[in-house]
Amino acid sequence: MRTTVTTAMLLTAALFSGALSAQTGAPEQKAGNASPARAVNPEPHQSTANVQVVLGIADYLGAAVPQKKTVSMLLAEGYMGRVRSQRGAVALLNVDATPRLLKDGRISLQLTLEYSVGRMMEDTRSHIHESLTVLLQSGKPLVVTQAADPESDRRVTVEVTATILK
C-alpha cells in the first residue's frame, strides 16, 4: 500500500511539473541532466553618455517683459530625472525628463512639464501641464511648446536644449 501511494505521488509530481513547464514555456528537465535550465534575463540598459537638458521657460503677460525661468538637469542617457520646485500656493515648477540617444546622433527626449504661477485666491493662476516626446540635435535649442491662457493674455514658451556630454 505504501509503495502504491509513493508511486502515485511521484507520478502526480512528474505530471504536474510537465504541465507547469508547458504553461510557462520553460524547457522540461530530464532526470539525468545535471545542468539547470537558464532563465533569459534581458541585459540592463548601459548608458553611454550623460546628457545635459536645459529648459528655458518664458512667461509673457501682456506687453510686459517676460519672466524667465531656467531648469538644468544632468542625466545619464536612458534614465529619468525629476525636478520639483514649489513656493507656497504661488508658484509650482515640476519637470520630468528622460533622454535617449539615437543611432543617427539625435536625442529623443521624453519630457513632462507642470508649471503654475499666480495666486489661487485672486483668480490670476495659470496652470500648464504638458507631456511630449521630441527629437533634438545635440546643443541646438528648440522651442517645443507655446501655450496660451484661455482667459487672459498670458502665454508661456518652453525652449529645450539637450547636449550630449562624453
Secondary structure, DSSP 8 states (H G I E B T S, - for coil): -HHHHHHHHHHHHHHHHHHHHHHHT-----TT--S--------------EEEEEEEEEEEETTS--EEEEEEEEEETT--EEEEEEETTTEEEEEEEEEEE-TTS-EEEEEEEEEEES-TTTT--EEEEEEEEEEE-TT--EEEEEEE-TTSSEEEEEEEEEEEE-
